[in-house]
Amino acid sequence: MQSMPDASPTKWHRAHTTWFFEQFLLKPHVSDDVPFDDDFAFLFNSYYVAAGPRHARPQRGLITRPDAQRVADYRAHVDAAVEKLIGMVPERSFAEFARVLEIGLHHEQQHQELLLTDILHAFAQNPIYPAYDKDWIPPRAAQNGGASVDLPAGIQTVGHDGRGYSFDNEHPRHDVLLQPARIDRELITNAQWLDFMQDGGYRTPALWLSDGWAVREAEDWQAPGYWRMQDGTWMSMTLGGLRAVDPDAPVCHVSYYEADAFARWAGKHLPSEFEWEVAARHGLLADAFGIVWQWTRSAYLPYPGYRAADGALGEYNGKFMINQMVLRGASLATPRGHERASYRNFFPPHARWQFSGLRLVDFP
């Protein structure tokens, strides 16, 4: 099923990541390769315009055929073909082949996370609140009394340092100027968010950006995404089903608009993506990774000198550098090993079905 236009069915995610390898590895390197199914390129291309026409994103849930078994067969076929190809690629072209193979693997990790976020959104629409995993236990967050620490000020270098994998939007590495500031070591908790709510945070337009207030009114936001009041208790839809909100846990499923309003209410600010990155590199942050993505006040823009790659793969990141805000870190749904200080996640400011939270900075 597809519970909203921004989400995709599990079957589509599995087929799309398979198509990625077929399109960008098998097609260029195997001259006599016959597509597994001539219809799949149209059905399971996402947004690669240069790769050809595609089925409309909001209608992915209407693709009742091929069925799940046909998609599983597709994956097995492409996996086998790629494994065979690895041993056949000429040495002169292996570097480029390996580059695309590595992109495909990290692309699949991104969709592994999206599988969980999209399943949770679908289950949250169900009035009986089914659990993805009844035994699911959320990761525990650090509790150090809400301390904040000084950020290194002055000229700092940000961007990927060349060690390990990176996406193109993490480059080029460059210098930025940071003003003196203090950053929260810990993530904002549900208890702090409840204080914001009880103080009229969702009823005070002066705290909100104009666009954010319009969305809040249109969608009647009164609490974070997936929160529901039940018999006088705030409950939240989780991967383990509907559970009572834990006041000590980091708040989750909030939009940029909500995070920004909370920061104004607290008399502080969201960190810039560079303040966050420098703090993470210096080990100043608790729970930088593995619980929630953290909103920053930075618009998703190209770094100085950024150039998108040629061809369809150049559409991976660069063409989305407008009307998005940057999140840093990694969430409980992010595959281990997929996180790093320079990673730039991005979503529109109204999005809150992701595992997104926040921490704050203060300036002297």
Secondary structure, DSSP 8 states (H G I E B T S, - for coil): --SSTT---HHHHHHHHHHHHIIIIIHHH-TT---S-TTHHHHH--S-GGG-----GGGGGG---S-HHHHHHHHHHHHHHHHHHHTTS-HHHHHHHHHHHHHHHHHHHHHHHHHHHHHHHHHHTSTT---S-TT--------SSS-EEE---EEEEES--SSS---GGG-S-EEEEE-S-EEESS--BHHHHHHHHHTTGGG-GGGS-HHHHHHHHHHT--SSTTEEEETTEEEEEETTEEEE--TTSB--S--HHHHHHHHHHHT-B---HHHHHHHHHTT--TT-SSB-EEEEEEE----TT----SSGGGGSSGGG-SS-EEEEE-BTTS-TT---TT--EEE-TT--SSSEE---EE--
